[in-house]
Amino acid sequence: VVVVQNASVLELKKALRRHMQLRQARQGGVQHLSWKYIWRTYHLTYNGEKLADDRKKLREYGIRNRDEVSFIKKLRK
């Protein structure tokens, strides 16, 4: 997924959503994913740190070109 260098976590989430929708359309898979459910159930993480603040810049988390972020399931309270 490509985002501008000074992008925020929210912009990364939007780019992930766009990428997955295009990918599903190309492959003919499920047309609708519930992103409300995904963000409620999973955290985006980078090097074990949760990307919790949507307004924070990716640079502040130390994310650079070609770095990988991953989904981790939220624990129940």
N, C-alpha and C positions, 0 to 999 in steps of 0.2 A: 504494500500500500504506500502510495506516495503522498506526502503532505509537505507544506512549506517548512522551512527551517525554524521559523519562530512560531510554529503552530501550538495550540493548546491541546490539552487532553480531550476536550469536547470535539475539537476539529478532527482529531485522530479517530474518535468514536464514529463520527459522521462518515469519514473516509472508509472505515471498516464496513459500515453499513452499506455504503454505495458499492464497494467492491464485492461484497457477498451477494447483493441483489443482482448485479451484472453477471456474476459467476453462475448463480442459480438460473438466470434467464438463458444463458448460453447452454447449460447442461440440461435444461428442461426439467429441473428438479422442482422442489416445493417453491411456489411463487411467493408465499408470505411467511416471514419469520417474525415472531413477536419480540421486538427489540426491548420493549418494556420488561418482558420476562427475562431476557438475557442479562440486561444490566442489573436487574433485581437479584439474579441468581449467581452471577459471576463478577469477579474483579478483573480488571486488566492489571498485569504486573510486569515489572521490569527489574531484573536482578533481585527478585524476592521482595521488592517494594511495591505496595499497592499504589496505583495511579488514582487516588481517591478524589483529589480536587480537580474538577473539570476546568477551572479557570487557570490553573497552573500551567506554565509552558513546559513543553517536552524537554527543553534544554535544562530546566531547573532540576529535572529528574536524572540528567546526565545521558539522555537518549540522543544518539547521533545517527548518521547515515548507516544503513544496513543493520541496525540493531533489531533484535527481536523482542516483541512484547508477547505475553501469553495470557490466556484466560485461566483463572483459578477459581474453583467453586467457593462461594461464601459459606462460612460455617453458620449453623443455626445458633440463635441466641438462647 
